[in-house]
Amino acid sequence: MSVADEVGIIIEQETRLVLPDFGETIAFAIGVSIRERAMAEQLGIVVDVRTWDRPLFYAATPGSAGSNQHWARRKINVVRMYLKSTYRMALEQQRPDQTFKAADGLDPAEYVLAGGGFPIRVKGAGVIGAVAVSGLPSRKDHGLVVDALCDHLGLARQSLALPDVPA
């Protein structure tokens, strides 16, 4: 599958994974679902769910690293700046150093091109926050968030999943 095809799927994810409403209870439910999956599959991650004005859920699972919180923060900053998923941005930019071009003027300590940040889009309100996962390869971080949003919205995960990459 080409990069353009994958970007097309991610755009569909961003378009379809729209919440009817959002608040503390929903943020908690989405965060817990990601954490429970990480615990069941022994995935060392952090998960951060927030609106632009405040954090609503944060957890770190065994095996996560101290730097994962910073990666999550940098991913959230990218979602806030571009209102797109960070995996989409990473695929579109194709920068092996995971930094934005110098001409973009974005400090690498605050912004990163790595998957795992996804916009929280609310019907009638637009993008009001982000979910970020950090600790796995970009594609897997992204997939955990998409799966959790699909589950929350009652959508079949496979209907929006990126295809498996051969090992």
Wavefront OBJ file of the C-alpha trace (Angstrom):
o trace
v 0.000 0.000 0.000
v 1.333 3.427 -0.904
v 1.832 6.300 1.514
v -0.926 8.184 -0.312
v -3.311 5.255 0.235
v -2.473 5.147 3.949
v -2.948 8.911 4.257
v -6.345 8.460 2.592
v -7.362 5.894 5.218
v -6.196 8.197 8.017
v -8.206 11.089 6.559
v -11.237 8.763 6.592
v -10.473 7.904 10.244
v -10.300 11.593 11.126
v -13.560 12.236 9.257
v -15.528 9.341 10.749
v -14.201 9.293 14.325
v -16.293 12.244 15.445
v -17.788 12.179 18.912
v -21.348 13.402 19.486
v -20.160 15.027 22.722
v -17.117 15.010 24.968
v -16.341 15.593 28.607
v -14.575 14.151 31.617
v -16.529 10.875 31.663
v -15.887 10.157 27.991
v -12.209 11.099 28.292
v -11.889 8.707 31.225
v -13.639 5.882 29.356
v -11.403 6.264 26.296
v -8.263 6.531 28.423
v -9.182 3.496 30.516
v -9.915 1.411 27.430
v -6.465 2.188 26.017
v -4.815 1.490 29.382
v -6.678 -1.806 29.857
v -5.622 -2.999 26.416
v -2.031 -1.987 27.124
v -2.090 -3.913 30.398
v -3.643 -7.001 28.772
v -1.088 -6.982 25.944
v 1.825 -5.893 28.178
v 2.436 -2.708 26.194
v 4.627 -0.107 27.877
v 2.897 3.158 26.983
v 1.596 6.418 28.323
v -1.837 7.647 27.345
v -2.874 11.283 27.630
v -6.410 12.502 26.866
v -7.017 16.235 27.060
v -8.913 19.231 25.838
v -6.871 22.271 24.905
v -7.350 23.851 28.313
v -6.715 20.876 30.623
v -5.714 17.227 30.995
v -8.588 14.804 31.592
v -6.839 11.407 31.720
v -3.230 10.302 32.038
v -1.747 6.874 32.708
v 1.583 5.119 32.340
v 1.808 1.345 32.144
v 4.696 -0.868 33.239
v 7.475 -0.770 30.671
v 6.878 2.814 29.624
v 9.805 5.204 29.761
v 10.115 8.585 31.408
v 10.501 10.178 27.989
v 7.116 8.880 26.789
v 5.283 11.707 28.556
v 7.338 14.219 26.572
v 6.671 12.412 23.296
v 2.932 12.465 24.083
v 3.063 16.204 24.857
v 4.897 16.916 21.592
v 2.324 14.851 19.664
v -0.524 16.779 21.301
v 1.154 20.037 20.252
v 1.195 18.838 16.628
v -2.491 17.896 16.739
v -3.299 21.304 18.186
v -1.267 23.125 15.517
v -2.529 21.180 12.480
v -5.826 19.582 13.661
v -4.658 16.295 12.111
v -3.368 13.019 13.462
v 0.356 12.914 14.011
v 0.764 9.692 12.041
v -0.814 11.413 9.048
v 1.595 14.330 9.510
v 4.573 11.951 9.750
v 3.537 10.170 6.539
v 2.905 13.432 4.694
v 6.204 14.980 5.787
v 8.414 11.876 5.342
v 11.187 13.238 7.597
v 13.435 10.473 8.980
v 14.643 12.688 11.834
v 10.996 13.147 12.991
v 11.370 16.930 13.043
v 9.611 19.575 11.008
v 11.537 21.537 8.386
v 13.427 24.475 9.857
v 11.304 26.832 7.740
v 8.225 25.708 9.719
v 9.738 27.339 12.817
v 8.624 24.548 15.172
v 10.932 23.729 18.074
v 11.771 19.978 18.076
v 11.523 20.041 21.866
v 7.826 20.931 21.466
v 6.744 19.221 18.199
v 7.465 15.777 16.756
v 6.531 13.891 13.599
v 5.558 10.564 15.165
v 2.274 8.685 15.205
v 0.069 8.378 18.250
v -1.598 11.784 18.524
v -5.185 11.949 17.291
v -7.677 14.837 17.268
v -10.749 14.731 19.474
v -13.351 16.007 17.059
v -16.847 16.781 18.356
v -19.835 17.149 16.078
v -20.724 20.809 15.731
v -17.631 21.979 17.647
v -14.615 20.749 15.656
v -11.320 19.669 17.178
v -11.370 20.411 20.911
v -8.464 18.296 22.147
v -6.338 15.230 21.531
v -5.619 11.677 22.572
v -1.946 10.744 22.585
v -0.243 7.393 23.072
v 3.518 6.988 23.257
v 5.738 3.967 23.758
v 5.315 1.819 20.653
v 6.258 2.338 17.015
v 4.276 5.202 15.447
v 1.842 3.033 13.516
v 0.975 0.981 16.612
v 0.553 4.048 18.833
v -1.832 5.422 16.195
v -3.713 2.134 15.944
v -4.354 1.963 19.699
v -6.053 5.353 19.617
v -8.100 4.574 16.506
v -9.242 1.246 17.971
v -10.338 2.921 21.220
v -12.299 5.595 19.365
v -13.930 2.957 17.139
v -14.910 0.959 20.227
v -16.327 4.050 21.936
v -18.389 4.958 18.865
v -19.543 1.376 18.247
v -17.737 1.118 14.914
v -16.030 -2.052 13.730
v -12.293 -1.562 14.203
v -11.499 -3.308 10.924
v -13.631 -0.829 8.974
v -11.097 1.929 9.700
v -7.902 0.009 10.422
v -4.713 0.486 8.486
v -3.710 -2.760 6.791
v -1.234 -5.011 8.551
v 2.360 -4.452 7.547
v 4.210 -7.666 6.746
v 6.814 -8.534 9.389
l 1 2 3 4 5 6 7 8 9 10 11 12 13 14 15 16 17 18 19 20 21 22 23 24 25 26 27 28 29 30 31 32 33 34 35 36 37 38 39 40 41 42 43 44 45 46 47 48 49 50 51 52 53 54 55 56 57 58 59 60 61 62 63 64 65 66 67 68 69 70 71 72 73 74 75 76 77 78 79 80 81 82 83 84 85 86 87 88 89 90 91 92 93 94 95 96 97 98 99 100 101 102 103 104 105 106 107 108 109 110 111 112 113 114 115 116 117 118 119 120 121 122 123 124 125 126 127 128 129 130 131 132 133 134 135 136 137 138 139 140 141 142 143 144 145 146 147 148 149 150 151 152 153 154 155 156 157 158 159 160 161 162 163 164 165 166 167
